[in-house]
Amino acid sequence: MTLLSAEGIEAGVGNLIACRDLDLSLEPGTVWSILGRNGIGKTTLLLTLAGLRPLKSGQIRIGSERLDQLTRRARAQKIGLLFQNPQIQFPTTVKETVMSGRHPWIERWQDSNENDQSIVDQELARVGLQGFDRRNLSSLSGGERRRVDLAALATQQTELVFMDEPVNHLDLHFQTQLMKEFLADCRTKKRAVVMVMHDVNLATRFSDHLLLLFGNGETRQGPVDLIASEENLSRLYQHKLHRYPAGDEFVFYPA
């Protein structure tokens, strides 16, 4: 069953049009990357797909239900979102932050149970933050904070996973290792992932499909092998890119 379907949508803010008349289907176990120049509307489109920005036109469905008719709780049980630069609103610990991912599944006036605690511990271990439970979030480095946010996202256990620049602040080891493990887990559990990415080579390495935003609402989408061409990406970034073989994969470098 298609997890999310967008039919003829137009997304944008003010005079910025990220996409126009876009049809999109997110299938279980697929990973998409949204690519485009700075300020082209990648984050705007992601937030629109998550229901946090209103559509200008068209319709989005989660399964058979309209996104705009879902309650906040139902939406949070279906859609997990990693923001580009989350703000610390009040003093909180690492464990409290990661536990927030379980809130959509905890009944009102109830506390977390052993299963919730186990999920949180498991995801903290996955991102290499065992023993950080009581650390204040404000005491962490940028990379540690990003790993906390990824752990919180994983604990939410949604069928749709949206991430805005997931590798922000992560060093090379965590960029490759964490993304590889996180996305493999999503594929195994039949979740659909959409990522806003700036690094073309990470996007083509870890994604199945690409959605290119050219500006003024023009888009192109499809499997990585079909869409990741020198012609498409050079036009996308308005700079000549060359594609080179790298083992079983390929990489792009500017001319």
FENSUL-V653677 format. One record per run of one state. SS is the DSSP state (h for helix, s for strand, l for the rest). FROM is the first residue (numbers start at 1). TO is the last residue. If there is no record, write none. Layout:
ss=SS from=FROM to=TO
ss=SS from=FROM to=TO
//
This chain:
ss=l from=1 to=3
ss=s from=4 to=13
ss=l from=14 to=15
ss=s from=16 to=26
ss=l from=27 to=30
ss=s from=31 to=36
ss=l from=37 to=41
ss=h from=42 to=49
ss=l from=50 to=56
ss=s from=57 to=62
ss=l from=63 to=64
ss=s from=65 to=66
ss=h from=67 to=69
ss=l from=70 to=71
ss=h from=72 to=78
ss=s from=79 to=82
ss=l from=83 to=92
ss=s from=93 to=93
ss=h from=94 to=105
ss=l from=106 to=113
ss=h from=114 to=126
ss=l from=127 to=135
ss=s from=136 to=136
ss=h from=137 to=139
ss=l from=140 to=141
ss=h from=142 to=156
ss=l from=157 to=159
ss=s from=160 to=164
ss=l from=165 to=171
ss=h from=172 to=188
ss=l from=189 to=191
ss=s from=192 to=196
ss=l from=197 to=199
ss=h from=200 to=206
ss=l from=207 to=208
ss=s from=209 to=215
ss=l from=216 to=217
ss=s from=218 to=223
ss=h from=224 to=227
ss=l from=228 to=229
ss=h from=230 to=237
ss=l from=238 to=240
ss=s from=241 to=246
ss=l from=247 to=248
ss=s from=249 to=254
ss=l from=255 to=255
//
